[in-house]
């Protein structure tokens, strides 16, 4: 649900009544992951998507029904169902949808937090006794929470602890706990949606290729910083879509700024006096991706210089160089697409090969991290 938080926040502020359908479980080649949502207001306006178009009409009707009768329901759509083809789910996957009428509770606070880029997790009961389905807690990074799931008094504390752990990791997904708050009670399934600030992309080198990469990074949901030691090149006029432009020696900036396990670093400086101290620092940081531009000859020379300053083979193995996937790219835009594709493949566990003729899954269960406000599925 938090993937459409900005629109829902406007609806809350306008006092609209609405219902939300959220993907809570998937199987096979389902087009959307848990947390994806579609919402319908009392006037019939719809936002979001739960299936990329496959079952939107049927889910829309479920939201209208929820607004009328006030009931929370869970519906399954799958290719093996008798009516699956009728509603258009022909991808071969299965999706479970939680449909909830929204009438106050913690939902307004949850969408407000997500819409303003604040860290928070929304935990909802999606499987268990009918009277508990749809009940929710809003959990914050410090472990405080609001709302009540009901039942045993330990349930809220246990659920908040599980949700906080997933929020710390920036993950969205399901977790099972007992109705009494233990692992032994009647089982409940919680969907935990993590809303976290956008992950960072730091682009080093204020060149034409960087301008194209900034646009791709923004499209992928990153907060993009451009850093270059040369003030004549690192200007807002050259990078109008960047969130931040920093004039500083790259390695000094990297040493002083905050990064985490979702941060991607793209080194486009293509100059040893910048590259070597920068990569010497970067390869020892717990970031998600480090890529460096250059020819294969440049790559070999750079690796030699890095070894000379003490970079180990294990650290060098983290470096994606030459940067990007083999698309035959030539223009800045094509090169930026190549880099963006490699970042996505690294994040999602993709192979980078053509799907045509391949026997690999379309949707991978490999490493994932958030890209944007809503966290990823793990």
Secondary structure, 3 states (H helix, E strand, C coil): CHHHHHHHHHHHHCCCCEEEEEEEEEECCCCCCCCCEEEEECCCCEEECCCCCCCHHHHHHHHHHHHHHCCCEEEEEECCCCCHHHHCCCCCCEEEEEEEEECCCCHHHHHHHHHCCCCEEEEEEEECCHHHCCCEEEEECCCCEEECCCCCHHHHHHHHHHHHHHHHCCEEEEEEEECCCCCCCCEEEEEEEEECCCCEEEEECCCHHHHHHHHHHHHCCCEEEEEECCCCCCCCCCCCCCCEEEECCHHHHHHHCCCCCCCEEEECCCCHHHHHHHHHHHCCCCCCEEEECCCHHHHHHHHHHHHHCCCCHHHHCCEECCCCCCCCCCCHHHHHHHHHHHHHHHHHCCCCCCCCCCCCCCCCCCCCCCCCCECEEC
